[in-house]
Amino acid sequence: MAWLRTSLSLISFGFTVAKFFQYLAEQRGEAVVGIFGRTWASDTVGLTMIAIGTFALLFAVVQHRRRVIALRARGLEQQWNLALWVAAPIALLGVFAFVSLFLDA
């Protein structure tokens, strides 16, 4: 469940960063330039954060499934798995956010 929270935070913060700097660029009519004279690569940072969050979530699901299978081999009875049901929509959210920003750029 901790990976769900972390992944959701990465996905939502990455989307927010990208959209915030896009909004600033639209308001100014030019790209946002940092203190060292470099253009902020907000889309790249946002897309990277979304990708990291989505992949971390997918890898966490794989790890979770392996551990549940190992526990079942030792006699744990089968139970309804809330973590997997929550992880699926969050992973879809990450994919949609990534595609939305990628196509908008």
PAROPA-641299 format. One record per atom (N, C-alpha, C, O): x, y, z; residue in one letter; residue number from 0. Coordinates in steps of 0.1 Angstrom, whole numbers, padded with zeros to 4 digits. Example, Ala and Ser with C-alpha at 12.3 -4.5 7.8 and 13.67 -1.06 7.14 Angstrom:
<atom u="0132" v="-0057" w="0078" aa="A" i="0"/>
<atom u="0123" v="-0045" w="0078" aa="A" i="0"/>
<atom u="0132" v="-0033" w="0078" aa="A" i="0"/>
<atom u="0142" v="-0033" w="0085" aa="A" i="0"/>
<atom u="0128" v="-0022" w="0071" aa="S" i="1"/>
<atom u="0137" v="-0011" w="0071" aa="S" i="1"/>
<atom u="0129" v="0000" w="0079" aa="S" i="1"/>
<atom u="0134" v="0011" w="0080" aa="S" i="1"/>
! end
This chain:
<atom u="0008" v="-0012" w="0000" aa="M" i="0"/>
<atom u="0000" v="0000" w="0000" aa="M" i="0"/>
<atom u="0009" v="0013" w="0000" aa="M" i="0"/>
<atom u="0004" v="0023" w="-0005" aa="M" i="0"/>
<atom u="0021" v="0012" w="0006" aa="A" i="1"/>
<atom u="0029" v="0024" w="0005" aa="A" i="1"/>
<atom u="0034" v="0027" w="-0009" aa="A" i="1"/>
<atom u="0035" v="0039" w="-0012" aa="A" i="1"/>
<atom u="0036" v="0017" w="-0017" aa="W" i="2"/>
<atom u="0039" v="0020" w="-0031" aa="W" i="2"/>
<atom u="0028" v="0026" w="-0039" aa="W" i="2"/>
<atom u="0030" v="0034" w="-0048" aa="W" i="2"/>
<atom u="0016" v="0022" w="-0035" aa="L" i="3"/>
<atom u="0004" v="0029" w="-0041" aa="L" i="3"/>
<atom u="0004" v="0044" w="-0038" aa="L" i="3"/>
<atom u="0002" v="0052" w="-0047" aa="L" i="3"/>
<atom u="0006" v="0047" w="-0026" aa="R" i="4"/>
<atom u="0007" v="0061" w="-0022" aa="R" i="4"/>
<atom u="0018" v="0069" w="-0029" aa="R" i="4"/>
<atom u="0016" v="0080" w="-0034" aa="R" i="4"/>
<atom u="0030" v="0063" w="-0029" aa="T" i="5"/>
<atom u="0041" v="0069" w="-0035" aa="T" i="5"/>
<atom u="0039" v="0071" w="-0050" aa="T" i="5"/>
<atom u="0042" v="0081" w="-0055" aa="T" i="5"/>
<atom u="0034" v="0061" w="-0057" aa="S" i="6"/>
<atom u="0032" v="0061" w="-0071" aa="S" i="6"/>
<atom u="0021" v="0072" w="-0074" aa="S" i="6"/>
<atom u="0023" v="0080" w="-0084" aa="S" i="6"/>
<atom u="0011" v="0072" w="-0067" aa="L" i="7"/>
<atom u="0000" v="0082" w="-0069" aa="L" i="7"/>
<atom u="0006" v="0096" w="-0067" aa="L" i="7"/>
<atom u="0003" v="0106" w="-0075" aa="L" i="7"/>
<atom u="0015" v="0098" w="-0057" aa="S" i="8"/>
<atom u="0021" v="0111" w="-0055" aa="S" i="8"/>
<atom u="0030" v="0115" w="-0066" aa="S" i="8"/>
<atom u="0029" v="0127" w="-0071" aa="S" i="8"/>
<atom u="0038" v="0106" w="-0071" aa="L" i="9"/>
<atom u="0047" v="0109" w="-0083" aa="L" i="9"/>
<atom u="0039" v="0113" w="-0095" aa="L" i="9"/>
<atom u="0042" v="0122" w="-0102" aa="L" i="9"/>
<atom u="0028" v="0105" w="-0098" aa="I" i="10"/>
<atom u="0020" v="0107" w="-0110" aa="I" i="10"/>
<atom u="0013" v="0121" w="-0109" aa="I" i="10"/>
<atom u="0014" v="0129" w="-0118" aa="I" i="10"/>
<atom u="0007" v="0124" w="-0098" aa="S" i="11"/>
<atom u="-0001" v="0136" w="-0096" aa="S" i="11"/>
<atom u="0009" v="0148" w="-0096" aa="S" i="11"/>
<atom u="0006" v="0159" w="-0102" aa="S" i="11"/>
<atom u="0020" v="0147" w="-0089" aa="F" i="12"/>
<atom u="0029" v="0158" w="-0088" aa="F" i="12"/>
<atom u="0036" v="0161" w="-0102" aa="F" i="12"/>
<atom u="0038" v="0172" w="-0105" aa="F" i="12"/>
<atom u="0039" v="0150" w="-0109" aa="G" i="13"/>
<atom u="0045" v="0152" w="-0122" aa="G" i="13"/>
<atom u="0036" v="0159" w="-0132" aa="G" i="13"/>
<atom u="0040" v="0168" w="-0139" aa="G" i="13"/>
<atom u="0023" v="0155" w="-0131" aa="F" i="14"/>
<atom u="0013" v="0162" w="-0140" aa="F" i="14"/>
<atom u="0011" v="0176" w="-0136" aa="F" i="14"/>
<atom u="0010" v="0185" w="-0144" aa="F" i="14"/>
<atom u="0011" v="0179" w="-0123" aa="T" i="15"/>
<atom u="0009" v="0193" w="-0118" aa="T" i="15"/>
<atom u="0021" v="0202" w="-0122" aa="T" i="15"/>
<atom u="0019" v="0213" w="-0126" aa="T" i="15"/>
<atom u="0033" v="0196" w="-0121" aa="V" i="16"/>
<atom u="0045" v="0204" w="-0124" aa="V" i="16"/>
<atom u="0044" v="0208" w="-0139" aa="V" i="16"/>
<atom u="0046" v="0220" w="-0143" aa="V" i="16"/>
<atom u="0042" v="0198" w="-0148" aa="A" i="17"/>
<atom u="0041" v="0201" w="-0162" aa="A" i="17"/>
<atom u="0030" v="0211" w="-0165" aa="A" i="17"/>
<atom u="0033" v="0220" w="-0173" aa="A" i="17"/>
<atom u="0018" v="0209" w="-0160" aa="K" i="18"/>
<atom u="0007" v="0218" w="-0163" aa="K" i="18"/>
<atom u="0010" v="0232" w="-0157" aa="K" i="18"/>
<atom u="0006" v="0242" w="-0163" aa="K" i="18"/>
<atom u="0016" v="0233" w="-0145" aa="F" i="19"/>
<atom u="0019" v="0246" w="-0139" aa="F" i="19"/>
<atom u="0028" v="0254" w="-0148" aa="F" i="19"/>
<atom u="0026" v="0266" w="-0151" aa="F" i="19"/>
<atom u="0039" v="0248" w="-0152" aa="F" i="20"/>
<atom u="0049" v="0256" w="-0161" aa="F" i="20"/>
<atom u="0043" v="0258" w="-0175" aa="F" i="20"/>
<atom u="0047" v="0268" w="-0181" aa="F" i="20"/>
<atom u="0034" v="0250" w="-0179" aa="Q" i="21"/>
<atom u="0027" v="0253" w="-0192" aa="Q" i="21"/>
<atom u="0018" v="0265" w="-0190" aa="Q" i="21"/>
<atom u="0018" v="0273" w="-0199" aa="Q" i="21"/>
<atom u="0012" v="0266" w="-0179" aa="Y" i="22"/>
<atom u="0003" v="0277" w="-0176" aa="Y" i="22"/>
<atom u="0011" v="0290" w="-0175" aa="Y" i="22"/>
<atom u="0008" v="0300" w="-0181" aa="Y" i="22"/>
<atom u="0023" v="0289" w="-0168" aa="L" i="23"/>
<atom u="0031" v="0301" w="-0167" aa="L" i="23"/>
<atom u="0037" v="0306" w="-0181" aa="L" i="23"/>
<atom u="0037" v="0318" w="-0184" aa="L" i="23"/>
<atom u="0040" v="0296" w="-0189" aa="A" i="24"/>
<atom u="0045" v="0300" w="-0203" aa="A" i="24"/>
<atom u="0034" v="0306" w="-0211" aa="A" i="24"/>
<atom u="0037" v="0316" w="-0218" aa="A" i="24"/>
<atom u="0022" v="0302" w="-0210" aa="E" i="25"/>
<atom u="0011" v="0308" w="-0217" aa="E" i="25"/>
<atom u="0008" v="0322" w="-0212" aa="E" i="25"/>
<atom u="0004" v="0331" w="-0220" aa="E" i="25"/>
<atom u="0009" v="0324" w="-0199" aa="Q" i="26"/>
<atom u="0006" v="0337" w="-0193" aa="Q" i="26"/>
<atom u="0017" v="0347" w="-0197" aa="Q" i="26"/>
<atom u="0014" v="0359" w="-0200" aa="Q" i="26"/>
<atom u="0029" v="0343" w="-0198" aa="R" i="27"/>
<atom u="0040" v="0352" w="-0201" aa="R" i="27"/>
<atom u="0042" v="0353" w="-0216" aa="R" i="27"/>
<atom u="0047" v="0363" w="-0221" aa="R" i="27"/>
<atom u="0037" v="0343" w="-0224" aa="G" i="28"/>
<atom u="0039" v="0344" w="-0238" aa="G" i="28"/>
<atom u="0053" v="0339" w="-0242" aa="G" i="28"/>
<atom u="0056" v="0340" w="-0254" aa="G" i="28"/>
<atom u="0060" v="0333" w="-0233" aa="E" i="29"/>
<atom u="0074" v="0328" w="-0236" aa="E" i="29"/>
<atom u="0077" v="0317" w="-0226" aa="E" i="29"/>
<atom u="0070" v="0315" w="-0216" aa="E" i="29"/>
<atom u="0087" v="0309" w="-0229" aa="A" i="30"/>
<atom u="0091" v="0298" w="-0220" aa="A" i="30"/>
<atom u="0096" v="0304" w="-0207" aa="A" i="30"/>
<atom u="0102" v="0315" w="-0206" aa="A" i="30"/>
<atom u="0095" v="0296" w="-0196" aa="V" i="31"/>
<atom u="0100" v="0300" w="-0183" aa="V" i="31"/>
<atom u="0115" v="0297" w="-0182" aa="V" i="31"/>
<atom u="0119" v="0286" w="-0185" aa="V" i="31"/>
<atom u="0122" v="0308" w="-0179" aa="V" i="32"/>
<atom u="0137" v="0307" w="-0179" aa="V" i="32"/>
<atom u="0142" v="0307" w="-0164" aa="V" i="32"/>
<atom u="0137" v="0316" w="-0157" aa="V" i="32"/>
<atom u="0150" v="0298" w="-0160" aa="G" i="33"/>
<atom u="0155" v="0298" w="-0147" aa="G" i="33"/>
<atom u="0166" v="0308" w="-0144" aa="G" i="33"/>
<atom u="0170" v="0316" w="-0153" aa="G" i="33"/>
<atom u="0171" v="0308" w="-0132" aa="I" i="34"/>
<atom u="0181" v="0318" w="-0128" aa="I" i="34"/>
<atom u="0195" v="0317" w="-0135" aa="I" i="34"/>
<atom u="0202" v="0326" w="-0135" aa="I" i="34"/>
<atom u="0198" v="0305" w="-0140" aa="F" i="35"/>
<atom u="0210" v="0303" w="-0147" aa="F" i="35"/>
<atom u="0209" v="0305" w="-0162" aa="F" i="35"/>
<atom u="0217" v="0302" w="-0170" aa="F" i="35"/>
<atom u="0197" v="0311" w="-0166" aa="G" i="36"/>
<atom u="0195" v="0313" w="-0181" aa="G" i="36"/>
<atom u="0191" v="0301" w="-0189" aa="G" i="36"/>
<atom u="0191" v="0302" w="-0201" aa="G" i="36"/>
<atom u="0187" v="0291" w="-0182" aa="R" i="37"/>
<atom u="0183" v="0279" w="-0189" aa="R" i="37"/>
<atom u="0167" v="0278" w="-0189" aa="R" i="37"/>
<atom u="0161" v="0281" w="-0180" aa="R" i="37"/>
<atom u="0162" v="0272" w="-0200" aa="T" i="38"/>
<atom u="0148" v="0270" w="-0201" aa="T" i="38"/>
<atom u="0144" v="0258" w="-0193" aa="T" i="38"/>
<atom u="0150" v="0247" w="-0194" aa="T" i="38"/>
<atom u="0134" v="0259" w="-0185" aa="W" i="39"/>
<atom u="0130" v="0248" w="-0176" aa="W" i="39"/>
<atom u="0123" v="0237" w="-0185" aa="W" i="39"/>
<atom u="0115" v="0240" w="-0194" aa="W" i="39"/>
<atom u="0128" v="0225" w="-0184" aa="A" i="40"/>
<atom u="0122" v="0214" w="-0191" aa="A" i="40"/>
<atom u="0111" v="0208" w="-0183" aa="A" i="40"/>
<atom u="0112" v="0196" w="-0179" aa="A" i="40"/>
<atom u="0101" v="0215" w="-0181" aa="S" i="41"/>
<atom u="0090" v="0211" w="-0172" aa="S" i="41"/>
<atom u="0083" v="0199" w="-0178" aa="S" i="41"/>
<atom u="0079" v="0190" w="-0170" aa="S" i="41"/>
<atom u="0081" v="0198" w="-0191" aa="D" i="42"/>
<atom u="0074" v="0187" w="-0197" aa="D" i="42"/>
<atom u="0082" v="0174" w="-0194" aa="D" i="42"/>
<atom u="0077" v="0164" w="-0191" aa="D" i="42"/>
<atom u="0095" v="0175" w="-0196" aa="T" i="43"/>
<atom u="0104" v="0164" w="-0194" aa="T" i="43"/>
<atom u="0104" v="0159" w="-0180" aa="T" i="43"/>
<atom u="0103" v="0147" w="-0177" aa="T" i="43"/>
<atom u="0104" v="0169" w="-0170" aa="V" i="44"/>
<atom u="0104" v="0165" w="-0156" aa="V" i="44"/>
<atom u="0090" v="0159" w="-0153" aa="V" i="44"/>
<atom u="0090" v="0149" w="-0146" aa="V" i="44"/>
<atom u="0080" v="0165" w="-0157" aa="G" i="45"/>
<atom u="0066" v="0159" w="-0154" aa="G" i="45"/>
<atom u="0064" v="0146" w="-0160" aa="G" i="45"/>
<atom u="0059" v="0137" w="-0153" aa="G" i="45"/>
<atom u="0068" v="0144" w="-0173" aa="L" i="46"/>
<atom u="0067" v="0131" w="-0179" aa="L" i="46"/>
<atom u="0075" v="0120" w="-0172" aa="L" i="46"/>
<atom u="0071" v="0109" w="-0171" aa="L" i="46"/>
<atom u="0087" v="0124" w="-0168" aa="T" i="47"/>
<atom u="0096" v="0115" w="-0161" aa="T" i="47"/>
<atom u="0090" v="0111" w="-0148" aa="T" i="47"/>
<atom u="0091" v="0099" w="-0144" aa="T" i="47"/>
<atom u="0085" v="0120" w="-0140" aa="M" i="48"/>
<atom u="0079" v="0117" w="-0127" aa="M" i="48"/>
<atom u="0067" v="0108" w="-0129" aa="M" i="48"/>
<atom u="0065" v="0098" w="-0121" aa="M" i="48"/>
<atom u="0059" v="0110" w="-0139" aa="I" i="49"/>
<atom u="0047" v="0102" w="-0142" aa="I" i="49"/>
<atom u="0052" v="0088" w="-0146" aa="I" i="49"/>
<atom u="0046" v="0078" w="-0141" aa="I" i="49"/>
<atom u="0062" v="0087" w="-0154" aa="A" i="50"/>
<atom u="0067" v="0074" w="-0159" aa="A" i="50"/>
<atom u="0073" v="0066" w="-0147" aa="A" i="50"/>
<atom u="0070" v="0054" w="-0145" aa="A" i="50"/>
<atom u="0081" v="0073" w="-0138" aa="I" i="51"/>
<atom u="0086" v="0066" w="-0127" aa="I" i="51"/>
<atom u="0075" v="0061" w="-0118" aa="I" i="51"/>
<atom u="0076" v="0050" w="-0113" aa="I" i="51"/>
<atom u="0065" v="0069" w="-0115" aa="G" i="52"/>
<atom u="0054" v="0065" w="-0107" aa="G" i="52"/>
<atom u="0047" v="0053" w="-0112" aa="G" i="52"/>
<atom u="0043" v="0044" w="-0105" aa="G" i="52"/>
<atom u="0044" v="0053" w="-0125" aa="T" i="53"/>
<atom u="0036" v="0043" w="-0131" aa="T" i="53"/>
<atom u="0045" v="0030" w="-0131" aa="T" i="53"/>
<atom u="0039" v="0019" w="-0128" aa="T" i="53"/>
<atom u="0057" v="0030" w="-0135" aa="F" i="54"/>
<atom u="0066" v="0018" w="-0135" aa="F" i="54"/>
<atom u="0068" v="0013" w="-0121" aa="F" i="54"/>
<atom u="0068" v="0001" w="-0119" aa="F" i="54"/>
<atom u="0070" v="0022" w="-0111" aa="A" i="55"/>
<atom u="0071" v="0017" w="-0098" aa="A" i="55"/>
<atom u="0059" v="0010" w="-0093" aa="A" i="55"/>
<atom u="0060" v="0000" w="-0086" aa="A" i="55"/>
<atom u="0047" v="0015" w="-0097" aa="L" i="56"/>
<atom u="0035" v="0008" w="-0093" aa="L" i="56"/>
<atom u="0034" v="-0005" w="-0099" aa="L" i="56"/>
<atom u="0030" v="-0015" w="-0093" aa="L" i="56"/>
<atom u="0037" v="-0006" w="-0112" aa="L" i="57"/>
<atom u="0036" v="-0019" w="-0119" aa="L" i="57"/>
<atom u="0046" v="-0029" w="-0113" aa="L" i="57"/>
<atom u="0043" v="-0041" w="-0112" aa="L" i="57"/>
<atom u="0058" v="-0025" w="-0110" aa="F" i="58"/>
<atom u="0068" v="-0034" w="-0104" aa="F" i="58"/>
<atom u="0064" v="-0038" w="-0090" aa="F" i="58"/>
<atom u="0066" v="-0049" w="-0086" aa="F" i="58"/>
<atom u="0057" v="-0029" w="-0083" aa="A" i="59"/>
<atom u="0053" v="-0032" w="-0069" aa="A" i="59"/>
<atom u="0041" v="-0043" w="-0070" aa="A" i="59"/>
<atom u="0040" v="-0051" w="-0061" aa="A" i="59"/>
<atom u="0033" v="-0042" w="-0080" aa="V" i="60"/>
<atom u="0022" v="-0051" w="-0082" aa="V" i="60"/>
<atom u="0028" v="-0065" w="-0085" aa="V" i="60"/>
<atom u="0024" v="-0075" w="-0079" aa="V" i="60"/>
<atom u="0038" v="-0066" w="-0093" aa="V" i="61"/>
<atom u="0045" v="-0078" w="-0096" aa="V" i="61"/>
<atom u="0051" v="-0084" w="-0084" aa="V" i="61"/>
<atom u="0049" v="-0096" w="-0081" aa="V" i="61"/>
<atom u="0058" v="-0076" w="-0076" aa="Q" i="62"/>
<atom u="0064" v="-0081" w="-0064" aa="Q" i="62"/>
<atom u="0054" v="-0085" w="-0054" aa="Q" i="62"/>
<atom u="0055" v="-0096" w="-0047" aa="Q" i="62"/>
<atom u="0043" v="-0078" w="-0053" aa="H" i="63"/>
<atom u="0032" v="-0082" w="-0044" aa="H" i="63"/>
<atom u="0026" v="-0096" w="-0048" aa="H" i="63"/>
<atom u="0024" v="-0104" w="-0039" aa="H" i="63"/>
<atom u="0024" v="-0097" w="-0060" aa="R" i="64"/>
<atom u="0018" v="-0110" w="-0065" aa="R" i="64"/>
<atom u="0027" v="-0122" w="-0062" aa="R" i="64"/>
<atom u="0023" v="-0132" w="-0058" aa="R" i="64"/>
<atom u="0040" v="-0120" w="-0064" aa="R" i="65"/>
<atom u="0050" v="-0130" w="-0061" aa="R" i="65"/>
<atom u="0050" v="-0134" w="-0046" aa="R" i="65"/>
<atom u="0051" v="-0146" w="-0042" aa="R" i="65"/>
<atom u="0049" v="-0124" w="-0038" aa="R" i="66"/>
<atom u="0048" v="-0126" w="-0023" aa="R" i="66"/>
<atom u="0035" v="-0133" w="-0019" aa="R" i="66"/>
<atom u="0036" v="-0142" w="-0010" aa="R" i="66"/>
<atom u="0024" v="-0129" w="-0025" aa="V" i="67"/>
<atom u="0012" v="-0136" w="-0022" aa="V" i="67"/>
<atom u="0012" v="-0151" w="-0026" aa="V" i="67"/>
<atom u="0007" v="-0159" w="-0019" aa="V" i="67"/>
<atom u="0018" v="-0153" w="-0038" aa="I" i="68"/>
<atom u="0019" v="-0167" w="-0042" aa="I" i="68"/>
<atom u="0028" v="-0175" w="-0033" aa="I" i="68"/>
<atom u="0025" v="-0187" w="-0030" aa="I" i="68"/>
<atom u="0039" v="-0169" w="-0028" aa="A" i="69"/>
<atom u="0048" v="-0176" w="-0019" aa="A" i="69"/>
<atom u="0041" v="-0179" w="-0006" aa="A" i="69"/>
<atom u="0042" v="-0190" w="0000" aa="A" i="69"/>
<atom u="0033" v="-0169" w="-0001" aa="L" i="70"/>
<atom u="0025" v="-0172" w="0011" aa="L" i="70"/>
<atom u="0014" v="-0182" w="0010" aa="L" i="70"/>
<atom u="0012" v="-0190" w="0019" aa="L" i="70"/>
<atom u="0008" v="-0183" w="-0002" aa="R" i="71"/>
<atom u="-0002" v="-0193" w="-0004" aa="R" i="71"/>
<atom u="0004" v="-0207" w="-0005" aa="R" i="71"/>
<atom u="-0002" v="-0217" w="-0001" aa="R" i="71"/>
<atom u="0017" v="-0207" w="-0010" aa="A" i="72"/>
<atom u="0024" v="-0220" w="-0010" aa="A" i="72"/>
<atom u="0026" v="-0225" w="0004" aa="A" i="72"/>
<atom u="0028" v="-0237" w="0007" aa="A" i="72"/>
<atom u="0027" v="-0216" w="0014" aa="R" i="73"/>
<atom u="0029" v="-0220" w="0028" aa="R" i="73"/>
<atom u="0017" v="-0221" w="0036" aa="R" i="73"/>
<atom u="0017" v="-0223" w="0048" aa="R" i="73"/>
<atom u="0005" v="-0220" w="0029" aa="G" i="74"/>
<atom u="-0007" v="-0223" w="0036" aa="G" i="74"/>
<atom u="-0017" v="-0211" w="0038" aa="G" i="74"/>
<atom u="-0027" v="-0213" w="0045" aa="G" i="74"/>
<atom u="-0013" v="-0199" w="0034" aa="L" i="75"/>
<atom u="-0022" v="-0188" w="0035" aa="L" i="75"/>
<atom u="-0035" v="-0190" w="0027" aa="L" i="75"/>
<atom u="-0034" v="-0193" w="0015" aa="L" i="75"/>
<atom u="-0046" v="-0188" w="0033" aa="E" i="76"/>
<atom u="-0059" v="-0190" w="0025" aa="E" i="76"/>
<atom u="-0061" v="-0178" w="0016" aa="E" i="76"/>
<atom u="-0056" v="-0167" w="0019" aa="E" i="76"/>
<atom u="-0067" v="-0181" w="0005" aa="Q" i="77"/>
<atom u="-0069" v="-0170" w="-0005" aa="Q" i="77"/>
<atom u="-0079" v="-0160" w="0000" aa="Q" i="77"/>
<atom u="-0090" v="-0163" w="0006" aa="Q" i="77"/>
<atom u="-0076" v="-0147" w="-0002" aa="Q" i="78"/>
<atom u="-0084" v="-0136" w="0003" aa="Q" i="78"/>
<atom u="-0086" v="-0126" w="-0009" aa="Q" i="78"/>
<atom u="-0078" v="-0126" w="-0018" aa="Q" i="78"/>
<atom u="-0096" v="-0118" w="-0007" aa="W" i="79"/>
<atom u="-0098" v="-0107" w="-0016" aa="W" i="79"/>
<atom u="-0087" v="-0097" w="-0015" aa="W" i="79"/>
<atom u="-0083" v="-0093" w="-0004" aa="W" i="79"/>
<atom u="-0081" v="-0092" w="-0026" aa="N" i="80"/>
<atom u="-0069" v="-0084" w="-0026" aa="N" i="80"/>
<atom u="-0072" v="-0070" w="-0030" aa="N" i="80"/>
<atom u="-0073" v="-0066" w="-0041" aa="N" i="80"/>
<atom u="-0073" v="-0061" w="-0020" aa="L" i="81"/>
<atom u="-0077" v="-0047" w="-0022" aa="L" i="81"/>
<atom u="-0065" v="-0040" w="-0029" aa="L" i="81"/>
<atom u="-0068" v="-0031" w="-0038" aa="L" i="81"/>
<atom u="-0053" v="-0043" w="-0026" aa="A" i="82"/>
<atom u="-0042" v="-0036" w="-0032" aa="A" i="82"/>
<atom u="-0042" v="-0037" w="-0047" aa="A" i="82"/>
<atom u="-0039" v="-0027" w="-0054" aa="A" i="82"/>
<atom u="-0045" v="-0048" w="-0053" aa="L" i="83"/>
<atom u="-0045" v="-0050" w="-0067" aa="L" i="83"/>
<atom u="-0057" v="-0042" w="-0073" aa="L" i="83"/>
<atom u="-0055" v="-0037" w="-0085" aa="L" i="83"/>
<atom u="-0068" v="-0042" w="-0067" aa="W" i="84"/>
<atom u="-0080" v="-0035" w="-0072" aa="W" i="84"/>
<atom u="-0077" v="-0020" w="-0072" aa="W" i="84"/>
<atom u="-0083" v="-0012" w="-0080" aa="W" i="84"/>
<atom u="-0069" v="-0015" w="-0063" aa="V" i="85"/>
<atom u="-0066" v="0000" w="-0062" aa="V" i="85"/>
<atom u="-0055" v="0003" w="-0072" aa="V" i="85"/>
<atom u="-0055" v="0014" w="-0078" aa="V" i="85"/>
<atom u="-0046" v="-0006" w="-0073" aa="A" i="86"/>
<atom u="-0034" v="-0004" w="-0082" aa="A" i="86"/>
<atom u="-0038" v="-0003" w="-0097" aa="A" i="86"/>
<atom u="-0032" v="0005" w="-0104" aa="A" i="86"/>
<atom u="-0048" v="-0010" w="-0101" aa="A" i="87"/>
<atom u="-0051" v="-0010" w="-0115" aa="A" i="87"/>
<atom u="-0056" v="0004" w="-0120" aa="A" i="87"/>
<atom u="-0051" v="0009" w="-0130" aa="A" i="87"/>
<atom u="-0066" v="0010" w="-0113" aa="P" i="88"/>
<atom u="-0070" v="0023" w="-0118" aa="P" i="88"/>
<atom u="-0059" v="0034" w="-0116" aa="P" i="88"/>
<atom u="-0058" v="0043" w="-0124" aa="P" i="88"/>
<atom u="-0050" v="0033" w="-0106" aa="I" i="89"/>
<atom u="-0039" v="0042" w="-0105" aa="I" i="89"/>
<atom u="-0030" v="0041" w="-0116" aa="I" i="89"/>
<atom u="-0024" v="0051" w="-0121" aa="I" i="89"/>
<atom u="-0027" v="0028" w="-0120" aa="A" i="90"/>
<atom u="-0018" v="0026" w="-0132" aa="A" i="90"/>
<atom u="-0024" v="0032" w="-0145" aa="A" i="90"/>
<atom u="-0017" v="0038" w="-0153" aa="A" i="90"/>
<atom u="-0037" v="0030" w="-0146" aa="L" i="91"/>
<atom u="-0044" v="0036" w="-0158" aa="L" i="91"/>
<atom u="-0043" v="0051" w="-0157" aa="L" i="91"/>
<atom u="-0042" v="0058" w="-0168" aa="L" i="91"/>
<atom u="-0045" v="0057" w="-0145" aa="L" i="92"/>
<atom u="-0044" v="0071" w="-0144" aa="L" i="92"/>
<atom u="-0030" v="0076" w="-0148" aa="L" i="92"/>
<atom u="-0029" v="0086" w="-0155" aa="L" i="92"/>
<atom u="-0020" v="0069" w="-0144" aa="G" i="93"/>
<atom u="-0006" v="0072" w="-0148" aa="G" i="93"/>
<atom u="-0004" v="0072" w="-0163" aa="G" i="93"/>
<atom u="0002" v="0081" w="-0169" aa="G" i="93"/>
<atom u="-0009" v="0062" w="-0170" aa="V" i="94"/>
<atom u="-0008" v="0060" w="-0184" aa="V" i="94"/>
<atom u="-0016" v="0072" w="-0191" aa="V" i="94"/>
<atom u="-0011" v="0078" w="-0200" aa="V" i="94"/>
<atom u="-0028" v="0075" w="-0186" aa="F" i="95"/>
<atom u="-0036" v="0085" w="-0192" aa="F" i="95"/>
<atom u="-0029" v="0099" w="-0191" aa="F" i="95"/>
<atom u="-0029" v="0107" w="-0200" aa="F" i="95"/>
<atom u="-0023" v="0101" w="-0179" aa="A" i="96"/>
<atom u="-0016" v="0114" w="-0176" aa="A" i="96"/>
<atom u="-0004" v="0115" w="-0185" aa="A" i="96"/>
<atom u="-0002" v="0126" w="-0191" aa="A" i="96"/>
<atom u="0003" v="0104" w="-0187" aa="F" i="97"/>
<atom u="0015" v="0105" w="-0195" aa="F" i="97"/>
<atom u="0011" v="0107" w="-0210" aa="F" i="97"/>
<atom u="0018" v="0116" w="-0216" aa="F" i="97"/>
<atom u="0002" v="0100" w="-0215" aa="V" i="98"/>
<atom u="-0003" v="0102" w="-0229" aa="V" i="98"/>
<atom u="-0008" v="0116" w="-0231" aa="V" i="98"/>
<atom u="-0006" v="0122" w="-0241" aa="V" i="98"/>
<atom u="-0016" v="0121" w="-0221" aa="S" i="99"/>
<atom u="-0021" v="0135" w="-0222" aa="S" i="99"/>
<atom u="-0010" v="0145" w="-0223" aa="S" i="99"/>
<atom u="-0011" v="0154" w="-0232" aa="S" i="99"/>
<atom u="0000" v="0144" w="-0215" aa="L" i="100"/>
<atom u="0011" v="0154" w="-0216" aa="L" i="100"/>
<atom u="0019" v="0152" w="-0228" aa="L" i="100"/>
<atom u="0024" v="0162" w="-0234" aa="L" i="100"/>
<atom u="0021" v="0139" w="-0232" aa="F" i="101"/>
<atom u="0030" v="0137" w="-0244" aa="F" i="101"/>
<atom u="0023" v="0142" w="-0256" aa="F" i="101"/>
<atom u="0030" v="0147" w="-0265" aa="F" i="101"/>
<atom u="0010" v="0140" w="-0258" aa="L" i="102"/>
<atom u="0003" v="0145" w="-0270" aa="L" i="102"/>
<atom u="0001" v="0160" w="-0270" aa="L" i="102"/>
<atom u="0000" v="0166" w="-0280" aa="L" i="102"/>
<atom u="0001" v="0166" w="-0258" aa="D" i="103"/>
<atom u="-0001" v="0180" w="-0257" aa="D" i="103"/>
<atom u="0012" v="0188" w="-0260" aa="D" i="103"/>
<atom u="0012" v="0200" w="-0263" aa="D" i="103"/>
<atom u="0023" v="0181" w="-0258" aa="A" i="104"/>
<atom u="0036" v="0188" w="-0260" aa="A" i="104"/>
<atom u="0039" v="0192" w="-0274" aa="A" i="104"/>
<atom u="0050" v="0198" w="-0277" aa="A" i="104"/>
! end
